[in-house]
Amino acid sequence: MTSATGQLDLLLLFPGVTEARHFPYLSLPQLTAYCRARGYVVAQRDHNIELSRALLAPDALARRLRLADSLSRLRAATLHYLSERSGAGVPASDVDTRIELNGVDAMLSGSALTTRVERLADLVNVARTPLAEDDVAGQVYEQLVREAICGTRPRVIGFSVAFFSQLVPAIRAALIAREVSPESAIVFGGQQIMLREAGLRRCRDLLEIVTHLSGKAGERVLPELLGDRTGNAGRAAEPNSPTATLVPRWRFRDNPSPQFDGLPLDRYFSGPPQLPVISCIGCYWGKCTFCSYGNRSLTDGYQQLDHLTLAAWVIAGLEQTGARRVTFVDENSNIKLLLNAMTVVRGRGFDVVWSTRNRMEPVLTSAAFCRRLASAGCVLMSVGYETVSQRLLDSLDKGVRADTYQAIIDNLHDAGIALRLSVMGGIPTETADEAVESRRFLVRNAHKLGIDVAQMLMVEPRTLLDLGDPSGIARRGGETLLDNTGFSYLGGRVGAAFDYTKGPSRAERSQWLADTIDAVLPSKNDEQHPRFASATTPKPIGRLALHPWVVESADPRTAVLHDVRWKLNYRLPAGLHREGRVLVATDDGASRALGLLLQAEAGREVDTGDNS
């Protein structure tokens, strides 16, 4: 879609590379709807999902496998498995989706798109690094960017940079935009720019590429940059002009409902399409000292929809997308608001289920309220978990009571609402005994919860930890960054390097968190990884038929199986022989090994004579 002059006003891009591949990131649909309502011609592209799907295409897999020397055997086995099944028309399943995501990660392994950055000042140099011959992911990404920009001739190109891992790919894309469409203004916005605007403005080489760094909401900035539809060019013609006073009055509730056209809703990795919805801007509590999103509300304010407007947005989105599941993606939802809105939605005949992210709110100690949530379609609640020490919760100004946690967990479990936790370690002044007690609490409740992610505390910009003088930690100074490598995808959250002033080191505290993840066997994750299996001694078996996703090593000299579903290698003992895809034990040790493989879901037990 273009204007009467044939030119696109605004091209919104969500760059690679991030784990957000299950439904559209909402910044693009929101800004698309907002700018279109003001007469601008807008297109949106999710290059993160487009790249992921393009990397699974037969030609991309074949190109990477021709240069497989730089791949581990497990990653090469994953790509071979996907290549052999390309175009087979096998119905999608949770197993298929997991293997596809593993394949995307294998294709991205070693790519310039995923290079770690230790200082903001290094961003542009890293982004300028020439692509290696085997960097198929980088080559495919550049092709996607060129096609998107050359085909639209946009006046303004806006990048929504939500995650730190997107910064280098966004800059690489901006360099291409400078080359193929030099007349376009380039705007970087989103969560990472809001957090890091001050530091990024000190990167002079970045300001030579990017026309505007927008530390404000896109609704406040983009109309002023675009100008009006009568010929006023707007501030996009003034590189790096101030944006602090642009569109001074903007109210979230005045936005139209998000528009999703242009996004490949059937290509996200969630199975049936999910509808993402946001009910608020900011966090109504906002005081947790480590939370970059919430702390911004203390200065920028908090905005929330009323329940009827929220219900209207949900209904409009369901009608656009055909989704049967709603995912509220607020950092912290007002669950009473969601309940009221979804009661209206379901009353209008939309039989959908929904999930939410929120705090351990006091209202959840009411079993009746939790049953009402379930009756209104709530099936999943994601919650942050730091500790059961009230002393530590108070030191973080978390604003919740640890002595309510058990009742809340019990109520949600009894109501049939899955509870999944984001577990945080590395709390300042935490003792070993407090860490152990918090772990024991999770172990006791493992059958009533799941775990989405585990990560260490970060000192992100604009947080109270960053701006204040917190007890227990000391900034190292300089520009060195710290990330969550080892726990989170591509390092996860990134903050200033710091040390603990009292007690164990960061390495020791990281081990506490790793020990917690090893000890807790959560039952409410969507799929149960073998390490989450019940800690029972497996029974010895005589014959095991391997699942299709468990493949033999390409090296015939090694008795190794590659499980491309769970990214695990299994070394086979002596005492086994093969009958096609069936492993047969010839001694007790081999029988025990087959029992372990059965428990790990590497295959199924078969009767004598069954070689299927």
Helices and strands as residue ranges (DSSP letters): E 10-14, H 27-36, E 42-46, H 47-55, H 58-66, G 68-70, H 73-85, H 94-108, G 112-114, G 120-122, H 123-127, H 136-150, E 156-160, G 164-166, H 167-180, E 185-189, H 191-201, H 204-207, E 212-213, H 218-226, G 235-237, G 252-254, G 265-267, E 274-277, E 280-281, H 292-300, E 303-304, H 307-321, E 325-328, H 335-347, E 353-357, G 362-365, H 367-375, E 378-385, H 390-395, G 402-404, H 405-415, E 418-425, H 432-444, G 446-448, E 450-456, H 464-467, E 473-475, E 481-483, G 489-491, E 494-496, E 498-500, H 506-519, G 530-532, E 543-546, E 550-552, E 560-563, E 568-571, E 576-579, E 582-585, H 588-599, E 603-605
